[in-house]
Amino acid sequence: MRIICILVLMLLSSGSSSIGDSRNVSTRPDVVNIGALFSFHSMIGKVGKIAVEAAIEDVNSDPSVLGGTKLNLTLHDTNYSGFLGIVESLRFMETKTVAIIGPQNSVTAHVISHIANELQVPLLSFSATDPTLSSLQFPFFIRTSQNDRYQMAAVAAIVDYFEWREVVAIFVDDDHGRNGIAALGDQLNEKRCKISVKVPLKPDASRDEVTNALVKVTLTTSRILVVHTYESTGMVVLNVAQHLGLTGPGYVWIATNWLSLLLDTNSTRPPGSMESIQGLIALRLYTPNSALKRKFVSRWTNLTNGKSSSGQLGLSTYGLYAYDTVWMLAHAINSFLNEGGNLSFSNLSKLTWADVGALNLNAMSVFNGGRALLQNILDVNFTGITGPVEFTPDRDLIRPAFEVINIIGSGERRIGYWSNYSGLSIVPPETLYSKPPNGSSLNQKLYDVVWPGQAATKPRGWAFPNGGGHLRIGVPRRVSYQEFVSQVEGTDMFSGYCIDVFTAAINLLPYTVPYKLIAYGDGVTNPRTTELVRQITTGVFDAAIGDIAIITNRTRMADFTQPYIESGLVVIAPVKKLNSNAWAFLRPFTAKMWCITAVSFLVVGVVVWILEHRINDDFRGPPKRQVITILWFSFSTMFFSHRENTVSTLGRLVLLIWLFVVLIINSSYTASLTSILTVQQLSSSVKGIETLVSNNDPIGYQQGSFTRNYLIEELGIHESRLVPLISIEHYVKALNDGPQKNGVAAIVDERSYAELFLSTHCEFSIVGQEFTKNGWGFAFQRDSPLAVDMSTAILQLSENGDLQRIHDKWLMKSACTSQVSKFEVDRLQLDSFWGLFLICGLACLLALAIYVFQMLRQYSKHYSEELESSEQTSRSRSKSLHRFLSFADEKEDVFRSRSKRRQMQEASVRNMNGDNSAGSSRKYDNCDADGTY
């Protein structure tokens, strides 16, 4: 076949030109020649042949479709042979064929599409579903059924719906199988899933070859198997799988639409043929129910009578698409003729120079109207028995959808649908098109599935392969802190806190995990944990357990479980006892806090004095007495022992707020001083990581841990300052020697190690705060389902208390419990009280503002005449200021008495003026006209 393909392509690839006489057919010819290529004895071919012939009959019997023009169909049998497909397609080119329905197979379609490109004859295939046939390389190939890309999207949606992450792909190793599985890989990647193993098969693979291929499947961990083959090969695969025990509980088989084709076409099934497919999930091309579809289905029995020697031939969805393909072509030809298209052909000019011998290639011709007819096909828009028929810009049919079926007993059960509009659903897709698309994971739904082995619970999707060996688990061979993990001397066994947690968690799994612990390290120095995790990526280990901190660069190498212990970085430093002295009472507050507090006492005293001075005798008197009153009143409020009563409302308001502030300050001071005097205090020159970053003292770290890289890369500490320490004895010596004796100022280590170290070395302590947050977990290969299951087990250990009991067994030490010690108490800062001082200050300002406003109002009312008559000279302004200050210092009772006397005097003057006016009036009335009385 390859030789013939190469020969044909060499002859045709240089293009074609029109020479000789072009024979033009009338605008509306009586007959239009079309061809069809099937394997008449295949399942698709049998159904497709009957459906195409029925459609031709229906089109030709309806003059309104083609306006009297008839379709002349020529059928050629490819007999399962790609070579015959090529030959028969070349024969069509000799008979002035305007379009070909077929080919049936994707492999043949790839080759014939090159010929169709040269001769410009459209190919309409309802069964060649290879996604790559939609590429721009094959412009004259038109797929009239659904693209396998959508079928693989449905498979990926099912895998994601059941929360599986890896599948095994079994496929025929040809264009149909390879390209379909490539599309499946792309769709799975979008769901963050993958194909773990690919099992290719020859298209005509024997039972022994299938057996050899499936034996490899038994050695894989994934139990999700996707079969994308032809119907004959697929049944062989399932029969062999049943023989090998691969169709029992725990396995999941997903078949593409080859299985539904087999079930739909064979009305009578051989005894025992259903046993190997029990519990399978399969896909079927979905076509909505309609009157046209029901009418055709009812005709099918009459159409197939006597057409099959093996019993009644069932109607598959390929038959429906084959029927609609003819109608699609008829509508396109009618549009082509209505637009004035001519059925004209031209000879291939490039064949004249070639010595083609007896191949008779000179008889082949180019369809001049091929491109126009191609466009008319892509523009069709009608409703057929498969539903609305229309093409997308990508040349795929609109509204791709599949039924999801579950094989049970002697039949099947529909468990849902898939469409590219809304994903998985339990309602027909056509009911969803009127609603907004919703492909979210929360909206995906399928009915319950009966799995292989009649299991009702969803299979886990993976298992350890039979005979696959043990899980290789790397364990660090520690030198220090062997309470966490250590190798038992002279054996391959390990013990410690981490080992007990791992053993307890793995025993909670609902399945057995064969594993072997392998030591990592030389036993002289602590191994680098990051390098241990990296060994997982190289395949040396399948997992790693131990004191492995979960940090960013390690998560890029492996998947970690839920942390089983929290452990961030802390600073360990030498501490000394801080003894009390005569000035210990000053230590609760910082100097700034003392100053602000003292100033606040004075300010409140002055404000209250101002508010009370004019109305309260306790705040009046000689200047010396008033100063003493202010000081006494201010500081006596500290003990709530002030004897001066406040009279004004504003003064009481300020004093109330201030007493609340004093109460909080007193309580805080008392608590801090009590702690200082009663609890043993520890002091260190290192206050935390900030101290180490700001100075140049040497810093110790545990050799092999990630601390070194963190200090260099994240905190910018120079490498020369870092001192690796191996054992606990090195810790003690380095801290005791200090920087002066080539020791270290402090050690930066993880909290879990630090707490274990300090439980037996009370002369050291953690200083400052924990400055990173992380935890320890077990590392597994990327996408390993064990990581998820072990995380669940660790959570169970935490909830039932076993995790704490394991912690107490290995890490609970009591050497220092008798010493009640505490690191130096943080002195109370202004930051903790500035809100109180702010409230008090605002209250003082508000009270003063109200008081000054009231006093200015009284002053302006009392001296209004003088203010109006006085000239604004410097002398008058000085006099007014002096008058205002005197007014402010004057007691309010005196002011009120003087104001009252003044008002009485003003009233008396007004009365006297009134009497004088009345006397003058009477005197005037007694006077005669000549001026005499």
Secondary structure as UniProt FT lines:
FT   HELIX           2..12
FT   TURN            13..14
FT   STRAND          31..38
FT   TURN            40..41
FT   HELIX           43..60
FT   HELIX           63..66
FT   TURN            67..68
FT   STRAND          70..77
FT   TURN            79..80
FT   HELIX           82..92
FT   TURN            93..96
FT   STRAND          99..101
FT   HELIX           106..119
FT   STRAND          123..125
FT   HELIX           131..134
FT   TURN            136..137
FT   TURN            139..140
FT   STRAND          141..143
FT   HELIX           148..161
FT   TURN            162..163
FT   STRAND          166..172
FT   HELIX           175..190
FT   TURN            191..192
FT   STRAND          194..201
FT   TURN            203..204
FT   HELIX           207..217
FT   TURN            218..219
FT   STRAND          224..228
FT   HELIX           231..243
FT   TURN            244..247
FT   TURN            249..250
FT   STRAND          252..255
FT   HELIX           258..265
FT   TURN            271..274
FT   HELIX           275..277
FT   TURN            278..279
FT   STRAND          281..285
FT   HELIX           291..304
FT   TURN            305..307
FT   TURN            309..310
FT   HELIX           317..338
FT   TURN            339..340
FT   STRAND          345..347
FT   HELIX           349..351
FT   HELIX           357..359
FT   HELIX           361..363
FT   STRAND          365..367
FT   TURN            368..369
FT   HELIX           370..378
FT   STRAND          382..384
FT   TURN            385..386
FT   STRAND          387..389
FT   TURN            393..394
FT   STRAND          401..408
FT   TURN            409..410
FT   STRAND          411..419
FT   TURN            420..422
FT   STRAND          423..425
FT   HELIX           429..431
FT   TURN            432..434
FT   HELIX           441..443
FT   HELIX           452..454
FT   TURN            466..467
FT   STRAND          471..476
FT   TURN            482..484
FT   STRAND          486..487
FT   TURN            489..490
FT   STRAND          494..495
FT   HELIX           497..507
FT   STRAND          515..520
FT   HELIX           529..537
FT   TURN            538..539
FT   STRAND          543..544
FT   HELIX           552..555
FT   TURN            556..557
FT   STRAND          559..560
FT   STRAND          565..566
FT   STRAND          569..574
FT   STRAND          576..578
FT   TURN            582..583
FT   HELIX           584..586
FT   TURN            587..588
FT   HELIX           591..612
FT   TURN            613..615
FT   HELIX           617..619
FT   HELIX           623..636
FT   HELIX           637..639
FT   HELIX           649..678
FT   STRAND          680..683
FT   HELIX           689..694
FT   STRAND          699..702
FT   TURN            703..704
FT   HELIX           707..713
FT   TURN            714..715
FT   HELIX           719..721
FT   STRAND          722..725
FT   HELIX           728..737
FT   HELIX           739..741
FT   STRAND          746..750
FT   HELIX           751..758
FT   TURN            762..763
FT   STRAND          764..767
FT   STRAND          775..776
FT   STRAND          779..780
FT   TURN            782..783
FT   HELIX           785..800
FT   HELIX           802..811
FT   TURN            815..818
FT   STRAND          821..823
FT   HELIX           830..832
FT   HELIX           834..862
FT   HELIX           864..869
FT   HELIX           874..889
FT   HELIX           892..925
FT   TURN            929..930
//
